[in-house]
Amino acid sequence: MSTWLRGLLAVTLAVPVVVVTTASGAGAQDNGVGRTPLLGWSSWSFIRKAPTAAKIEAQADAVRGSGLADAGFRYVNVDDFWYQCPGSQGPNVDGFGRWVTDPVKFPPDGATDGIQVVADHVHGDGLKFGLYVTPGIAKQAVAQNTPIEGTPYHAADIATTTAEKNYNCKGMVGIDYTRPGAQEFVNSWANEFASWGVDYVKIDGVGTSDVPDIQAWSNALRQTGRPIHLELSNSLSITAAPTWQRYANGWRTGGDIECYSCEPAGSSYPLTSWGSVRSRFNQVAAWQPYGAPGGFNDYDSIEVGNGSNDGLTVDERKAQMSLWALAASPFILGTDLTNLDAGDLALLKNTRVLAVDQDAIDAKRIVSNVNQQVYSKTEANGDVIIGLFNYSDTASQTDTVDLSSAGITGSATATDVWSGASLGTISGTYSVTLNPGAVQLIRATPTGGGSGGSFEAESAANTLAGGAKVASCTACSGGQKVGFVGNGATLTFNNVTVASTGRYAVAIAYGDGSTTGRQAVVSVNGGPGQTIQFTPTGGFSTPGTMTVTLTLTAGTNTIQFGNPTAYAPDFDKITVPASPIATGYEAESASNTLAGGAKVASCTACSGGQKVGFVGNGATLTFNGVNVSVAGSYPVAIAYCDGSTTGRQAVVSVNGGAGQTLTFTPTGGFSTPGTMTVTLTLAAGTNTFQFGNPTAYAPDFDKVSVTG
């Protein structure tokens, strides 16, 4: 058995398998990894330029021994300087032009490369192993004109004279990917990494000019047949975010989190500062639309673990972890795990906080007012996560948030995520006074009044008729279920309250021990029934989940399950999201009408890679076929680009009616999208939206999204 296969089996056998079923974001990388934000450790923050086999293996052992692996931390990543770097001529290369492992730092074991030796050790700990590279090809490969493995081509055939960033060793030049042999060179390098047992590749020094490199590496890693996470670094351009989504599993949004100016000569400590962490707040707000299962916004290392050497107060450590968790960012630890502070370890292993990160949902900023920063997101079960931050490092601050801005229009039961303590019932506005650099992270479960939530089948608020009964069910969420639904018996969920009319993705938790799957008829507010075919779950006390789309009205609804002629499955609960489904319509769609000179144009950062410009001065863009099931007022999010300095205007009309003038906020460029939300009154069925301006140009348009 090969060492690579032994390592793969070690990981497969040692790590519990958790299957997460989530939909990828638009354009997200889909290579079988990165479905949730990555948890792990990286060598750069405190080891810097001196990684060795002994140091990396010790950190891997500490991940396992400290219990961090049990909490979900899986990756041990070697950053820069694992290779031979003799000087400014760049890395030494092997016979095929690839970097050579430094044998002093990473001694080989006979014919086994030193990096593979360490990867085997990491896999033996039940963990995954990561490695570092930069775009391009080494100057030494070009000087030696090394052959490209498996081809008649050589390094000089594919190299350009353009310098590539290799932050520390230097000595890399570009690759012309239009030339034969270019992709094969990267394939050769990726195959070597895969043969060593690499599970994660970080490409550093990436700019928009390196998109061909990223495409090549993405393709190369796929063709190895090994699932390998692809991470990009650093300070990536937000204008190219859809491109990073398409090819990678993560991307660094800013520079290094380390506070290099804080460190005495020869020391890596303190690792960071509150100022470095604060620089991420605006990044989290700006990059929020781009993270999703398959690829996440990476805000750099979590510098928690070494007490005062972290460079943060305890409050600031919790704030960093909270911001990263709200943003569904990778948790890559940069601290020395062989010298863990007990208090910091408890923070890192807080499963309630980690669950907020692993929900894979990016929070939106809902308050930004001097030193008040508030972010929120709604999880699939209807819970709302709210983070209130004191941005100041010198004075206490009272943060106040209007809960409706977080989607809570009624009341909710609140829990402090860090402590697990109950905060009681909250409604209307919520305030908390925070120490400098502190956070309060809240999980709010709506209790009614318009924010969806989970509704137990056995609740006394429901109506059971015709023989439907509550029964024990150990695996069910409340320890009970409702059975004997069907054959005329019904279960009615009462008081299902939502804030706005629209279509909702309602998750039904049920148990079906049949072999072919039972059916149920569901009706909303006494309306026509919809027949649902359920999938067997393996037992009537073994819950599964099925999601259906139901149209609910603002306020209180009833949802009834039954079957007039046969038994339905047993029911555990239903979960209604806080917001209805949003349906997007691209501006460049062929179903739309462009008149008077409006034109489709390329826009890399736009959702479909295109936009419609030259709208206004008599030219119009009409979205046709905008469908809603119920007449009413709907929030419509308009994605647009406005490179003006004062903000352009557009007139929007619905179904040929009176126009409404909208004033847009500048986005910084005509290929830099922003979003504006307006409320429009729509008719049931098909609608048209027309954008124009009779006397001046409007902004360019990317798409519209109708929620409901």
Stockholm file with secondary structure:
# STOCKHOLM 1.0

chainA/1-708         MSTWLRGLLAVTLAVPVVVVTTASGAGAQDNGVGRTPLLGWSSWSFIRKAPTAAKIEAQADAVRGSGLADAGFRYVNVDDFWYQCPGSQGPNVDGFGRWVTDPVKFPPDGATDGIQVVADHVHGDGLKFGLYVTPGIAKQAVAQNTPIEGTPYHAADIATTTAEKNYNCKGMVGIDYTRPGAQEFVNSWANEFASWGVDYVKIDGVGTSDVPDIQAWSNALRQTGRPIHLELSNSLSITAAPTWQRYANGWRTGGDIECYSCEPAGSSYPLTSWGSVRSRFNQVAAWQPYGAPGGFNDYDSIEVGNGSNDGLTVDERKAQMSLWALAASPFILGTDLTNLDAGDLALLKNTRVLAVDQDAIDAKRIVSNVNQQVYSKTEANGDVIIGLFNYSDTASQTDTVDLSSAGITGSATATDVWSGASLGTISGTYSVTLNPGAVQLIRATPTGGGSGGSFEAESAANTLAGGAKVASCTACSGGQKVGFVGNGATLTFNNVTVASTGRYAVAIAYGDGSTTGRQAVVSVNGGPGQTIQFTPTGGFSTPGTMTVTLTLTAGTNTIQFGNPTAYAPDFDKITVPASPIATGYEAESASNTLAGGAKVASCTACSGGQKVGFVGNGATLTFNGVNVSVAGSYPVAIAYCDGSTTGRQAVVSVNGGAGQTLTFTPTGGFSTPGTMTVTLTLAAGTNTFQFGNPTAYAPDFDKVSVTG
#=GR chainA/1-708 SS CCHHHHHHHHHHHHSCCCCCCCCCCTTCCCSSCCSSCCEEEESHHHHTTCCCHHHHHHHHHHHHHTTTTTTTCCEEECCSCCBCCCSTTCCCBCTTSCBCBCTTTSCCBTTBCHHHHHHHHHHHTTCEEEEEECSSEEHHHHHHTCBCTTSSCBHHHHEEEEEECCTTTCCEEEECTTSTTHHHHHHHHHHHHHHHTCCEEEECSCCGGGHHHHHHHHHHHHHTSSCCEEEECSSCCGGGHHHHHHHCSEEECSSCCSCGGGSCTTCCCSCCCHHHHHHHHHHHHHHGGGCBTTBEEECCCBCCSSGGGGSSCHHHHHHHHHHHHHTTCCEEECSCGGGCCHHHHHHHTCHHHHHHHHTCCCCEEEEEETTEEEEEEECTTSCEEEEEEECCSSSCEEEEEEGGGGTCCSEEEEEETTTCCEEEEEESEEEEEECTTCEEEEEEEEEESSBCEEEETTCTTSEEETTCEEEECTTSTTSEEEECCBTTBEEEEEEEEESSCEEEEEEEEEEECSSSCCEEEEEETTCCCEEEECCCCSEEEEEEEEEEEEEECSEEEEEEEECSSSBCCEEEEEEECSSCCEEEEETTCTTSEEETTCEEEECTTSTTSEEEECCBTTBEEEEEEEEESSCEEEEEEEEEECCSSSCCEEEEEETTCCCEEEECCCCSSTTSEEEEEEEEEECSEEEEEEEECSSSBCCEEEEEEEEC
#=GC SS_cons         CCHHHHHHHHHHHHSCCCCCCCCCCTTCCCSSCCSSCCEEEESHHHHTTCCCHHHHHHHHHHHHHTTTTTTTCCEEECCSCCBCCCSTTCCCBCTTSCBCBCTTTSCCBTTBCHHHHHHHHHHHTTCEEEEEECSSEEHHHHHHTCBCTTSSCBHHHHEEEEEECCTTTCCEEEECTTSTTHHHHHHHHHHHHHHHTCCEEEECSCCGGGHHHHHHHHHHHHHTSSCCEEEECSSCCGGGHHHHHHHCSEEECSSCCSCGGGSCTTCCCSCCCHHHHHHHHHHHHHHGGGCBTTBEEECCCBCCSSGGGGSSCHHHHHHHHHHHHHTTCCEEECSCGGGCCHHHHHHHTCHHHHHHHHTCCCCEEEEEETTEEEEEEECTTSCEEEEEEECCSSSCEEEEEEGGGGTCCSEEEEEETTTCCEEEEEESEEEEEECTTCEEEEEEEEEESSBCEEEETTCTTSEEETTCEEEECTTSTTSEEEECCBTTBEEEEEEEEESSCEEEEEEEEEEECSSSCCEEEEEETTCCCEEEECCCCSEEEEEEEEEEEEEECSEEEEEEEECSSSBCCEEEEEEECSSCCEEEEETTCTTSEEETTCEEEECTTSTTSEEEECCBTTBEEEEEEEEESSCEEEEEEEEEECCSSSCCEEEEEETTCCCEEEECCCCSSTTSEEEEEEEEEECSEEEEEEEECSSSBCCEEEEEEEEC
//
